[in-house]
Amino acid sequence: MSADGRQGGERRGQGGGERRGQGSGERRGQGSGERRGQGGAGRRDGQEQRRDTRGRQRGAARSEGRAGRTTAAPSQRARTGDQARGAAFDALRAVAESDAYANLVLPPLLRERGVTGRDAGFATELAYGTLRLRGRYDAVLAHASSRPLEQVDGPVLDVLRLGAHQLLGMRVPSHAAVSETVALARERVGAGAAQFVNAVLRRVSERTPEEWLAVIGDAADPDGSDAVARLAAVESHPAWVVRSLREALVGSGRPADELPALLAADNAPPRVTLVARPGLVEPAEVAEQTEVAEQAEVAPAGLVPTALVLRSGDPGALTAVREGRAGVQDEGSQLVTLALVEAPLDGPDERWLDLCAGPGGKAALLGALAAGRGARLVANEVQPHRARLVSQSLRAVPASAVEEVRTGDGREVGRVEPGSYDRVLLDAPCTGLGALRRRPESRWRRTPADLATLSALQRELLASAFAAVRPGGVVGYVTCSPHLAETQLVVHDAVRAAQRAGTSVEVLDATPVVAGVAPSWEPVAGRRDVQLWPHVHGTDAMHLTLLRRL
Ligand SMILES: C[S@@+](CC[C@H](N)C(=O)[O-])C[C@H]1O[C@@H](n2cnc3c(N)ncnc32)[C@H](O)[C@@H]1O
């Protein structure tokens, strides 16, 4: 909870995600790989004071150069609504109408409107939290509304969801949450709809969040026999995702009863993790820069030595991040990259390939490590604009360690350059079901049909990786999805297909390698691959299988 009675907002830029169709991985702009500019909540600057205890902006009119409006009648002032809520609403509409990504539309909206500091944090948590918890809030609103939600216009429903998140997810005082949201409704969807919003939100405010969870859980699962339906409603995930995550937990050797904790972790804003790229900057130097930047605070992230958690402040304010010597990168991404580089290898270790490199977070870490070992990296990416981001991400890596950043279809590389690389990273395009906390809307967009398309692509890319690596070389197969159809099944099928085609590949035991780079990580009995989890490791649910071509 913040000093003004609301829960702290999410840092801007936290809710990563990629453009549609680009599969998984880190967020766009990450380091330049991941997004920058995570100002938002938690900043101890003058902006913090600008929101009063009712969650309203104070002095916003003055700071936005519209001081003249403050002389208007109170009713007229209310109609101007609130810039932060307005921006959150517009982001939700862009997501609904234009298939936009919230984390791509909201930051520019906030910049254009001069919403900064604490207000930006409020708007970000409001938008991202509302999107993540949409399923839960729709179940609540269905109870509170006199009309079936299917008959409520999209913009009105989005206003209601924003109100529900303030009441139940952000603990904005009820009177402020209702009156400010009704003002927003009046401004954006009209007076009649505002009355409806008022009536529904008042009903929502009559119960505590805990009471609502019991109500919607019981409605979804009246006789206590359908745990998936209950969890889907209460933890706001589509039922097929709940089932898939349960299968992934069990299939990776974890107990099914961890499922509620996993789903809850998907609903929490992720922490901002920095990578200090080895040889380019020391973690201690990054920490010192945060002292200079004053508004930042870092601490070791805990799993791998390159990772630091940025507790507050804007990563973009750090010189090392601006220069590309450090970046914003999930700790799981760091772990799998470090593990590939540490995998035992006989013979030369000179030429590395990142087969699906965009936007370049792992490529930058690989490049930094390659520079320290006298190796050279080829980074391949199918989309030209993402290949440009890879180059940007590699800007601090010595040129001698970067052979080429190229645009091309990774499925062709094995055929065109057979047996040419000592280590190959395949960070495959995937559903991103392991990074739902970063991509607020993605759980509602993904469908089981995506799995068929993506897993076919993953198999082809892995076949290409097997062909591109030299005999004795190592392939790291990585996804930021734990879905078994994208992890274990793809590996199993691709190994068998390679065998049939005359290429022998063995699955290496990744556990000693990962234990070497992440001493606090605990292996799971009976498994040679590695599956990370947000509720256990605080990372995205990254998967790693290490393979050697024989
Ligand atoms: C999971 S992301 C990679 C994230 C990246 N490794 C990082 O750490 O920043 C997958 C990438 O694969 C790219 N991709 C999709 N199909 C591809 C293909 N056929 N060949 C090469 N890259 C492809 C996508 O555009 C996307 O940039």
The ligand as an ORCA input file, in Angstrom:
! r2SCAN-3c Opt
* xyz 0 1
  C      11.367    -15.865    -27.904
  S      11.739    -14.680    -29.020
  C      13.476    -14.546    -28.824
  C      13.871    -13.653    -27.695
  C      15.358    -13.355    -27.708
  N      16.135    -14.572    -27.647
  C      15.758    -12.447    -26.583
  O      16.258    -12.948    -25.573
  O      15.611    -11.241    -26.717
  C      11.565    -15.544    -30.502
  C      12.026    -14.776    -31.720
  O      11.984    -15.675    -32.815
  C      11.663    -14.947    -33.960
  N      11.264    -15.925    -34.988
  C      10.042    -16.427    -35.237
  N      10.101    -17.290    -36.263
  C      11.400    -17.333    -36.659
  C      12.090    -18.011    -37.694
  N      11.443    -18.842    -38.516
  N      13.409    -17.799    -37.817
  C      14.069    -16.967    -36.996
  N      13.461    -16.275    -36.014
  C      12.144    -16.461    -35.853
  C      10.601    -14.009    -33.486
  O      10.474    -12.930    -34.371
  C      11.154    -13.617    -32.120
  O      11.932    -12.470    -32.244
*
